[in-house]
């Protein structure tokens, strides 16, 4: 049980920082930072196809917005 709790603490600890980094990248509209954070997150816990699609879509929308195109939701 202790091993499980230690593992969960580590996972939540790192995920908390990754989520904060993702939010920061979005606020700063920094596509490169966003991509780096997603890669970091994927190295800690592999992304399933749904999350990969979500992050890829978000990255594409951010890149479009950065290039001055209109958002398409």
DRENPA-3360 file (N, C-alpha, C; in nm, 2 decimals, always signed):
BEGIN
1 = XXXXXXXX = +0.08/-0.12/+0.00/+0.00/+0.00/+0.00/+0.09/+0.13/+0.00 ~ +0.19/+0.12/+0.08/+0.28/+0.24/+0.08/+0.35/+0.27/-0.05 ~ +0.39/+0.16/-0.12/+0.45/+0.18/-0.25/+0.35/+0.24/-0.35 ~ +0.22/+0.20/-0.34/+0.12/+0.26/-0.43/+0.10/+0.41/-0.40 ~ +0.10/+0.44/-0.27/+0.08/+0.58/-0.24/+0.20/+0.67/-0.28 ~ +0.32/+0.61/-0.27/+0.43/+0.69/-0.31/+0.43/+0.71/-0.46 ~ +0.39/+0.61/-0.54/+0.38/+0.62/-0.68/+0.28/+0.72/-0.72 ~ +0.16/+0.72/-0.66/+0.06/+0.81/-0.69/+0.10/+0.96/-0.66;
9 = XXXXXXXX = +0.17/+0.97/-0.55/+0.22/+1.11/-0.51/+0.31/+1.16/-0.62 ~ +0.40/+1.08/-0.66/+0.49/+1.12/-0.77/+0.42/+1.16/-0.89 ~ +0.33/+1.08/-0.94/+0.25/+1.10/-1.06/+0.17/+1.23/-1.04 ~ +0.10/+1.25/-0.94/+0.03/+1.38/-0.92/+0.12/+1.50/-0.91 ~ +0.23/+1.48/-0.84/+0.32/+1.59/-0.82/+0.37/+1.64/-0.96 ~ +0.42/+1.55/-1.05/+0.47/+1.59/-1.18/+0.36/+1.64/-1.27 ~ +0.24/+1.57/-1.26/+0.13/+1.62/-1.35/+0.08/+1.76/-1.31 ~ +0.09/+1.79/-1.19/+0.05/+1.92/-1.14/+0.14/+2.03/-1.21;
17 = XXXXXXXX = +0.27/+2.01/-1.21/+0.36/+2.10/-1.28/+0.34/+2.10/-1.43 ~ +0.31/+1.99/-1.49/+0.29/+1.99/-1.63/+0.17/+2.06/-1.67 ~ +0.06/+2.05/-1.59/-0.07/+2.12/-1.62/-0.05/+2.27/-1.61 ~ +0.03/+2.31/-1.51/+0.06/+2.45/-1.49/+0.14/+2.50/-1.61 ~ +0.23/+2.42/-1.66/+0.32/+2.46/-1.77/+0.23/+2.47/-1.90 ~ +0.14/+2.38/-1.91/+0.05/+2.38/-2.03/-0.04/+2.51/-2.02 ~ -0.09/+2.54/-1.91/-0.17/+2.66/-1.89/-0.09/+2.79/-1.92 ~ +0.03/+2.79/-1.88/+0.12/+2.90/-1.90/+0.15/+2.92/-2.05;
25 = XXXXXXXX = +0.18/+2.81/-2.12/+0.21/+2.81/-2.26/+0.08/+2.87/-2.34 ~ -0.03/+2.83/-2.30/-0.16/+2.87/-2.36/-0.17/+3.02/-2.34 ~ -0.16/+3.06/-2.21/-0.17/+3.21/-2.18/-0.07/+3.29/-2.26 ~ +0.05/+3.24/-2.27/+0.16/+3.31/-2.35/+0.14/+3.30/-2.50 ~ +0.05/+3.21/-2.54/+0.03/+3.18/-2.68/+0.17/+3.13/-2.74 ~ +0.24/+3.05/-2.67/+0.37/+3.00/-2.71/+0.36/+2.86/-2.76 ~ +0.35/+2.83/-2.89/+0.33/+2.70/-2.94/+0.44/+2.61/-2.92 ~ +0.57/+2.66/-2.92/+0.68/+2.58/-2.90/+0.69/+2.53/-2.76;
33 = XXXXXXXX = +0.66/+2.62/-2.66/+0.65/+2.58/-2.52/+0.54/+2.48/-2.50 ~ +0.43/+2.50/-2.56/+0.32/+2.40/-2.55/+0.36/+2.26/-2.60 ~ +0.43/+2.26/-2.71/+0.47/+2.13/-2.77/+0.57/+2.07/-2.68 ~ +0.67/+2.14/-2.62/+0.77/+2.09/-2.53/+0.70/+2.03/-2.41 ~ +0.60/+2.10/-2.35/+0.54/+2.05/-2.23/+0.46/+1.92/-2.26 ~ +0.39/+1.92/-2.37/+0.32/+1.80/-2.41/+0.41/+1.68/-2.42 ~ +0.53/+1.70/-2.48/+0.63/+1.59/-2.49/+0.68/+1.55/-2.36 ~ +0.70/+1.65/-2.27/+0.74/+1.61/-2.13/+0.63/+1.53/-2.06;
41 = XXXXXXXX = +0.51/+1.57/-2.08/+0.39/+1.50/-2.02/+0.39/+1.35/-2.07 ~ +0.40/+1.34/-2.21/+0.40/+1.21/-2.27/+0.51/+1.12/-2.22 ~ +0.63/+1.18/-2.19/+0.74/+1.10/-2.14/+0.71/+1.04/-2.00 ~ +0.63/+1.11/-1.92/+0.59/+1.07/-1.79/+0.48/+0.97/-1.79 ~ +0.38/+0.99/-1.87/+0.27/+0.90/-1.88/+0.22/+0.91/-2.03 ~ +0.24/+0.80/-2.10/+0.21/+0.80/-2.24/+0.07/+0.84/-2.27 ~ +0.05/+0.92/-2.37/-0.08/+0.97/-2.41/-0.16/+0.87/-2.49 ~ -0.28/+0.86/-2.46/-0.37/+0.77/-2.54/-0.41/+0.85/-2.66;
49 = XXXXXXXX = -0.48/+0.78/-2.75/-0.52/+0.85/-2.88/-0.60/+0.97/-2.86 ~ -0.69/+0.97/-2.77/-0.78/+1.08/-2.74/-0.70/+1.21/-2.70 ~ -0.61/+1.19/-2.61/-0.53/+1.30/-2.56/-0.44/+1.35/-2.67 ~ -0.38/+1.26/-2.75/-0.29/+1.30/-2.86/-0.37/+1.38/-2.96 ~ -0.49/+1.34/-2.99/-0.58/+1.42/-3.08/-0.61/+1.56/-3.02 ~ -0.64/+1.56/-2.90/-0.68/+1.69/-2.83/-0.56/+1.78/-2.83 ~ -0.44/+1.74/-2.80/-0.32/+1.82/-2.79/-0.28/+1.87/-2.93 ~ -0.29/+1.78/-3.03/-0.26/+1.81/-3.17/-0.35/+1.92/-3.22;
57 = XXXXXXXX = -0.48/+1.90/-3.19/-0.58/+2.00/-3.24/-0.56/+2.13/-3.17 ~ -0.53/+2.13/-3.04/-0.50/+2.26/-2.97/-0.38/+2.33/-3.03 ~ -0.27/+2.25/-3.06/-0.15/+2.30/-3.11/-0.18/+2.37/-3.25 ~ -0.26/+2.30/-3.33/-0.29/+2.35/-3.46/-0.37/+2.48/-3.45 ~ -0.47/+2.49/-3.36/-0.55/+2.61/-3.34/-0.46/+2.72/-3.29 ~ -0.37/+2.69/-3.20/-0.28/+2.80/-3.15/-0.19/+2.85/-3.26 ~ -0.14/+2.76/-3.34/-0.05/+2.80/-3.45/-0.13/+2.89/-3.55 ~ -0.25/+2.85/-3.58/-0.34/+2.93/-3.67/-0.36/+3.07/-3.61;
65 = XXXXXXXX = -0.39/+3.07/-3.48/-0.42/+3.20/-3.42/-0.29/+3.29/-3.42 ~ -0.18/+3.22/-3.40/-0.05/+3.29/-3.39/-0.02/+3.36/-3.53 ~ -0.06/+3.29/-3.63/-0.03/+3.34/-3.77/-0.14/+3.43/-3.82 ~ -0.23/+3.47/-3.73/-0.33/+3.57/-3.76/-0.46/+3.52/-3.82 ~ -0.47/+3.39/-3.83/-0.60/+3.34/-3.89/-0.70/+3.33/-3.78 ~ -0.83/+3.32/-3.82/-0.94/+3.32/-3.73/-0.95/+3.18/-3.67 ~ -0.99/+3.18/-3.54/-1.02/+3.06/-3.47/-1.14/+2.99/-3.54 ~ -1.13/+2.85/-3.54/-1.25/+2.78/-3.59/-1.28/+2.67/-3.49;
73 = X = -1.38/+2.70/-3.41/-1.42/+2.60/-3.31/-1.55/+2.53/-3.35;
% end
